[in-house]
Amino acid sequence: MYKLSTVLTVILISIMSNNLLAEPATLTGTAYYCERIALPPNAVFTATLEDVSLMDVASVVLGSVSLDPAGSPPFAYIIAYDTEALKPGHRYNIRAKITVDGQLLFTSDTIHPVLSAESSAEPNVRMIKVKRYPRSSQQYLVYSCVNSSGDRVLGRGCS
């Protein structure tokens, strides 16, 4: 009994030490935007590694890194992630964004696959400027038509 507990203790310690000493894997890349504008000094760049395999649910974040202040493009990033969180057959994506005071200013709008045979070694993520509409200029679409008796009808009752 004593030998069995000693052996189990040694095995447990070796498993735990391997997990503690294991270096996380990293993913490196760059992100940029094409507009010729400088970012405000309080801009924050964030790159995120996500599992995007499941439909109709939020993606699972495997790693993320932020640059605060963001500086100027291109933005180089290194995302650390746990390789044990990767699942065979799943799809992984890099998402990039720039926020200013919590408001989205730039974001990636296309899939940038990573950690697969088809993906590039260092993804180069393009971000687009997010369009802002002031509340006072919001317009609402109103459907209207003229019915058979010549009266204007508003809403979805048009046929």
ChimeraX commands (.cxc) that place a marker at each C-alpha (Angstrom):
marker #1 position 0.00,0.00,0.00 radius 0.5
marker #1 position 2.84,2.37,0.87 radius 0.5
marker #1 position 4.59,1.73,-2.49 radius 0.5
marker #1 position 1.34,2.31,-4.42 radius 0.5
marker #1 position 0.67,5.65,-2.74 radius 0.5
marker #1 position 4.30,6.71,-3.32 radius 0.5
marker #1 position 4.07,5.80,-7.00 radius 0.5
marker #1 position 0.76,7.66,-7.38 radius 0.5
marker #1 position 2.22,10.71,-5.64 radius 0.5
marker #1 position 5.25,10.74,-7.95 radius 0.5
marker #1 position 3.01,10.40,-11.01 radius 0.5
marker #1 position 0.73,13.20,-9.82 radius 0.5
marker #1 position 3.67,15.51,-9.11 radius 0.5
marker #1 position 5.21,14.84,-12.53 radius 0.5
marker #1 position 1.90,15.54,-14.29 radius 0.5
marker #1 position 1.41,18.77,-12.37 radius 0.5
marker #1 position 4.99,19.94,-12.95 radius 0.5
marker #1 position 4.70,19.27,-16.69 radius 0.5
marker #1 position 1.52,21.37,-16.84 radius 0.5
marker #1 position 3.09,24.18,-14.83 radius 0.5
marker #1 position 6.31,24.23,-16.83 radius 0.5
marker #1 position 4.69,23.95,-20.25 radius 0.5
marker #1 position 5.07,27.09,-22.31 radius 0.5
marker #1 position 1.88,28.35,-23.90 radius 0.5
marker #1 position 1.87,28.46,-27.67 radius 0.5
marker #1 position 1.85,31.84,-29.37 radius 0.5
marker #1 position 0.36,33.23,-32.56 radius 0.5
marker #1 position 1.97,36.30,-34.14 radius 0.5
marker #1 position 0.67,38.61,-36.82 radius 0.5
marker #1 position -0.09,42.17,-37.78 radius 0.5
marker #1 position -3.20,44.28,-38.26 radius 0.5
marker #1 position -3.70,47.50,-40.15 radius 0.5
marker #1 position -6.25,49.92,-41.58 radius 0.5
marker #1 position -6.03,51.79,-44.90 radius 0.5
marker #1 position -7.41,55.20,-43.88 radius 0.5
marker #1 position -4.75,57.87,-43.59 radius 0.5
marker #1 position -5.74,59.12,-40.16 radius 0.5
marker #1 position -3.93,59.21,-36.87 radius 0.5
marker #1 position -5.53,57.55,-33.86 radius 0.5
marker #1 position -6.29,59.56,-30.73 radius 0.5
marker #1 position -3.88,58.94,-27.84 radius 0.5
marker #1 position -6.51,56.97,-25.89 radius 0.5
marker #1 position -7.11,54.40,-28.67 radius 0.5
marker #1 position -6.77,50.73,-27.70 radius 0.5
marker #1 position -5.94,47.94,-30.18 radius 0.5
marker #1 position -7.12,44.39,-29.37 radius 0.5
marker #1 position -6.44,41.14,-31.24 radius 0.5
marker #1 position -8.36,38.00,-30.29 radius 0.5
marker #1 position -7.97,34.32,-31.16 radius 0.5
marker #1 position -11.41,32.68,-31.36 radius 0.5
marker #1 position -12.92,29.26,-31.99 radius 0.5
marker #1 position -15.61,30.01,-34.59 radius 0.5
marker #1 position -16.71,26.43,-35.26 radius 0.5
marker #1 position -20.15,26.52,-33.68 radius 0.5
marker #1 position -23.04,28.23,-35.44 radius 0.5
marker #1 position -25.55,30.51,-33.70 radius 0.5
marker #1 position -23.47,30.89,-30.54 radius 0.5
marker #1 position -20.82,33.36,-29.47 radius 0.5
marker #1 position -17.29,32.39,-30.41 radius 0.5
marker #1 position -15.03,30.97,-27.72 radius 0.5
marker #1 position -12.05,33.23,-26.96 radius 0.5
marker #1 position -8.80,31.26,-26.63 radius 0.5
marker #1 position -6.47,34.22,-26.22 radius 0.5
marker #1 position -6.35,37.97,-26.50 radius 0.5
marker #1 position -3.85,40.81,-26.37 radius 0.5
marker #1 position -4.28,44.59,-26.15 radius 0.5
marker #1 position -2.01,47.53,-26.95 radius 0.5
marker #1 position -2.86,50.55,-24.80 radius 0.5
marker #1 position -2.15,53.07,-26.23 radius 0.5
marker #1 position -2.51,51.60,-29.69 radius 0.5
marker #1 position 0.08,53.76,-31.42 radius 0.5
marker #1 position 0.04,53.73,-35.22 radius 0.5
marker #1 position -0.42,50.95,-37.78 radius 0.5
marker #1 position 0.67,48.33,-38.53 radius 0.5
marker #1 position -0.04,46.77,-35.14 radius 0.5
marker #1 position 2.11,43.74,-34.33 radius 0.5
marker #1 position 0.57,41.27,-31.89 radius 0.5
marker #1 position 1.55,38.06,-30.12 radius 0.5
marker #1 position -1.34,36.06,-28.66 radius 0.5
marker #1 position -0.59,33.33,-26.12 radius 0.5
marker #1 position -3.02,30.39,-26.05 radius 0.5
marker #1 position -3.33,26.93,-24.54 radius 0.5
marker #1 position -2.82,24.20,-27.15 radius 0.5
marker #1 position -4.93,21.82,-25.09 radius 0.5
marker #1 position -7.96,24.05,-25.78 radius 0.5
marker #1 position -7.68,23.32,-29.52 radius 0.5
marker #1 position -10.06,20.68,-30.83 radius 0.5
marker #1 position -9.63,18.61,-33.99 radius 0.5
marker #1 position -11.90,19.73,-36.81 radius 0.5
marker #1 position -12.61,23.15,-35.29 radius 0.5
marker #1 position -12.04,26.46,-37.09 radius 0.5
marker #1 position -10.03,29.29,-35.53 radius 0.5
marker #1 position -10.04,32.96,-36.44 radius 0.5
marker #1 position -8.20,36.18,-35.61 radius 0.5
marker #1 position -10.34,39.24,-34.89 radius 0.5
marker #1 position -8.89,42.73,-34.51 radius 0.5
marker #1 position -10.46,45.98,-33.33 radius 0.5
marker #1 position -9.60,49.49,-32.20 radius 0.5
marker #1 position -11.70,51.26,-29.60 radius 0.5
marker #1 position -11.67,54.80,-28.27 radius 0.5
marker #1 position -13.31,55.36,-24.88 radius 0.5
marker #1 position -15.11,52.02,-25.29 radius 0.5
marker #1 position -16.54,52.98,-28.69 radius 0.5
marker #1 position -15.61,50.81,-31.68 radius 0.5
marker #1 position -13.60,52.77,-34.28 radius 0.5
marker #1 position -12.09,50.03,-36.49 radius 0.5
marker #1 position -12.82,46.31,-36.76 radius 0.5
marker #1 position -11.96,43.34,-38.94 radius 0.5
marker #1 position -14.91,42.29,-41.07 radius 0.5
marker #1 position -13.64,39.13,-42.74 radius 0.5
marker #1 position -12.55,35.70,-41.58 radius 0.5
marker #1 position -8.81,35.32,-41.01 radius 0.5
marker #1 position -8.30,31.57,-40.50 radius 0.5
marker #1 position -5.40,30.45,-38.34 radius 0.5
marker #1 position -4.03,27.20,-36.91 radius 0.5
marker #1 position -5.00,25.16,-39.97 radius 0.5
marker #1 position -3.29,23.83,-43.07 radius 0.5
marker #1 position -4.87,26.56,-45.27 radius 0.5
marker #1 position -3.93,29.49,-43.06 radius 0.5
marker #1 position -0.90,31.71,-43.36 radius 0.5
marker #1 position 1.84,31.51,-40.77 radius 0.5
marker #1 position 1.43,35.15,-39.73 radius 0.5
marker #1 position -2.01,36.58,-40.46 radius 0.5
marker #1 position -2.17,40.15,-41.75 radius 0.5
marker #1 position -5.59,41.42,-40.63 radius 0.5
marker #1 position -7.21,44.37,-42.39 radius 0.5
marker #1 position -9.62,46.50,-40.34 radius 0.5
marker #1 position -12.31,48.83,-41.65 radius 0.5
marker #1 position -13.60,52.06,-40.15 radius 0.5
marker #1 position -16.94,51.72,-38.38 radius 0.5
marker #1 position -19.51,54.19,-39.65 radius 0.5
marker #1 position -21.16,56.38,-37.05 radius 0.5
marker #1 position -24.56,57.97,-37.46 radius 0.5
marker #1 position -25.64,60.71,-35.08 radius 0.5
marker #1 position -28.92,59.95,-33.35 radius 0.5
marker #1 position -30.59,63.01,-34.87 radius 0.5
marker #1 position -29.89,61.81,-38.41 radius 0.5
marker #1 position -31.30,58.30,-38.00 radius 0.5
marker #1 position -33.95,57.64,-40.58 radius 0.5
marker #1 position -36.61,55.00,-40.45 radius 0.5
marker #1 position -38.02,53.23,-43.46 radius 0.5
marker #1 position -41.78,53.45,-43.77 radius 0.5
marker #1 position -43.50,51.23,-46.26 radius 0.5
marker #1 position -46.37,52.85,-48.10 radius 0.5
marker #1 position -48.50,52.02,-51.07 radius 0.5
marker #1 position -51.80,52.93,-52.66 radius 0.5
marker #1 position -54.58,50.39,-52.26 radius 0.5
marker #1 position -57.24,49.54,-54.85 radius 0.5
marker #1 position -59.52,52.43,-53.73 radius 0.5
marker #1 position -56.73,55.00,-54.15 radius 0.5
marker #1 position -55.98,55.46,-50.42 radius 0.5
marker #1 position -52.36,55.59,-49.21 radius 0.5
marker #1 position -51.64,52.70,-46.80 radius 0.5
marker #1 position -48.69,52.70,-44.41 radius 0.5
marker #1 position -47.06,49.58,-43.06 radius 0.5
marker #1 position -46.83,46.02,-44.23 radius 0.5
marker #1 position -50.41,45.79,-45.44 radius 0.5
marker #1 position -49.35,46.71,-48.97 radius 0.5
marker #1 position -50.20,44.08,-51.53 radius 0.5
marker link #1:1,2 radius 0.2
marker link #1:2,3 radius 0.2
marker link #1:3,4 radius 0.2
marker link #1:4,5 radius 0.2
marker link #1:5,6 radius 0.2
marker link #1:6,7 radius 0.2
marker link #1:7,8 radius 0.2
marker link #1:8,9 radius 0.2
marker link #1:9,10 radius 0.2
marker link #1:10,11 radius 0.2
marker link #1:11,12 radius 0.2
marker link #1:12,13 radius 0.2
marker link #1:13,14 radius 0.2
marker link #1:14,15 radius 0.2
marker link #1:15,16 radius 0.2
marker link #1:16,17 radius 0.2
marker link #1:17,18 radius 0.2
marker link #1:18,19 radius 0.2
marker link #1:19,20 radius 0.2
marker link #1:20,21 radius 0.2
marker link #1:21,22 radius 0.2
marker link #1:22,23 radius 0.2
marker link #1:23,24 radius 0.2
marker link #1:24,25 radius 0.2
marker link #1:25,26 radius 0.2
marker link #1:26,27 radius 0.2
marker link #1:27,28 radius 0.2
marker link #1:28,29 radius 0.2
marker link #1:29,30 radius 0.2
marker link #1:30,31 radius 0.2
marker link #1:31,32 radius 0.2
marker link #1:32,33 radius 0.2
marker link #1:33,34 radius 0.2
marker link #1:34,35 radius 0.2
marker link #1:35,36 radius 0.2
marker link #1:36,37 radius 0.2
marker link #1:37,38 radius 0.2
marker link #1:38,39 radius 0.2
marker link #1:39,40 radius 0.2
marker link #1:40,41 radius 0.2
marker link #1:41,42 radius 0.2
marker link #1:42,43 radius 0.2
marker link #1:43,44 radius 0.2
marker link #1:44,45 radius 0.2
marker link #1:45,46 radius 0.2
marker link #1:46,47 radius 0.2
marker link #1:47,48 radius 0.2
marker link #1:48,49 radius 0.2
marker link #1:49,50 radius 0.2
marker link #1:50,51 radius 0.2
marker link #1:51,52 radius 0.2
marker link #1:52,53 radius 0.2
marker link #1:53,54 radius 0.2
marker link #1:54,55 radius 0.2
marker link #1:55,56 radius 0.2
marker link #1:56,57 radius 0.2
marker link #1:57,58 radius 0.2
marker link #1:58,59 radius 0.2
marker link #1:59,60 radius 0.2
marker link #1:60,61 radius 0.2
marker link #1:61,62 radius 0.2
marker link #1:62,63 radius 0.2
marker link #1:63,64 radius 0.2
marker link #1:64,65 radius 0.2
marker link #1:65,66 radius 0.2
marker link #1:66,67 radius 0.2
marker link #1:67,68 radius 0.2
marker link #1:68,69 radius 0.2
marker link #1:69,70 radius 0.2
marker link #1:70,71 radius 0.2
marker link #1:71,72 radius 0.2
marker link #1:72,73 radius 0.2
marker link #1:73,74 radius 0.2
marker link #1:74,75 radius 0.2
marker link #1:75,76 radius 0.2
marker link #1:76,77 radius 0.2
marker link #1:77,78 radius 0.2
marker link #1:78,79 radius 0.2
marker link #1:79,80 radius 0.2
marker link #1:80,81 radius 0.2
marker link #1:81,82 radius 0.2
marker link #1:82,83 radius 0.2
marker link #1:83,84 radius 0.2
marker link #1:84,85 radius 0.2
marker link #1:85,86 radius 0.2
marker link #1:86,87 radius 0.2
marker link #1:87,88 radius 0.2
marker link #1:88,89 radius 0.2
marker link #1:89,90 radius 0.2
marker link #1:90,91 radius 0.2
marker link #1:91,92 radius 0.2
marker link #1:92,93 radius 0.2
marker link #1:93,94 radius 0.2
marker link #1:94,95 radius 0.2
marker link #1:95,96 radius 0.2
marker link #1:96,97 radius 0.2
marker link #1:97,98 radius 0.2
marker link #1:98,99 radius 0.2
marker link #1:99,100 radius 0.2
marker link #1:100,101 radius 0.2
marker link #1:101,102 radius 0.2
marker link #1:102,103 radius 0.2
marker link #1:103,104 radius 0.2
marker link #1:104,105 radius 0.2
marker link #1:105,106 radius 0.2
marker link #1:106,107 radius 0.2
marker link #1:107,108 radius 0.2
marker link #1:108,109 radius 0.2
marker link #1:109,110 radius 0.2
marker link #1:110,111 radius 0.2
marker link #1:111,112 radius 0.2
marker link #1:112,113 radius 0.2
marker link #1:113,114 radius 0.2
marker link #1:114,115 radius 0.2
marker link #1:115,116 radius 0.2
marker link #1:116,117 radius 0.2
marker link #1:117,118 radius 0.2
marker link #1:118,119 radius 0.2
marker link #1:119,120 radius 0.2
marker link #1:120,121 radius 0.2
marker link #1:121,122 radius 0.2
marker link #1:122,123 radius 0.2
marker link #1:123,124 radius 0.2
marker link #1:124,125 radius 0.2
marker link #1:125,126 radius 0.2
marker link #1:126,127 radius 0.2
marker link #1:127,128 radius 0.2
marker link #1:128,129 radius 0.2
marker link #1:129,130 radius 0.2
marker link #1:130,131 radius 0.2
marker link #1:131,132 radius 0.2
marker link #1:132,133 radius 0.2
marker link #1:133,134 radius 0.2
marker link #1:134,135 radius 0.2
marker link #1:135,136 radius 0.2
marker link #1:136,137 radius 0.2
marker link #1:137,138 radius 0.2
marker link #1:138,139 radius 0.2
marker link #1:139,140 radius 0.2
marker link #1:140,141 radius 0.2
marker link #1:141,142 radius 0.2
marker link #1:142,143 radius 0.2
marker link #1:143,144 radius 0.2
marker link #1:144,145 radius 0.2
marker link #1:145,146 radius 0.2
marker link #1:146,147 radius 0.2
marker link #1:147,148 radius 0.2
marker link #1:148,149 radius 0.2
marker link #1:149,150 radius 0.2
marker link #1:150,151 radius 0.2
marker link #1:151,152 radius 0.2
marker link #1:152,153 radius 0.2
marker link #1:153,154 radius 0.2
marker link #1:154,155 radius 0.2
marker link #1:155,156 radius 0.2
marker link #1:156,157 radius 0.2
marker link #1:157,158 radius 0.2
marker link #1:158,159 radius 0.2
view
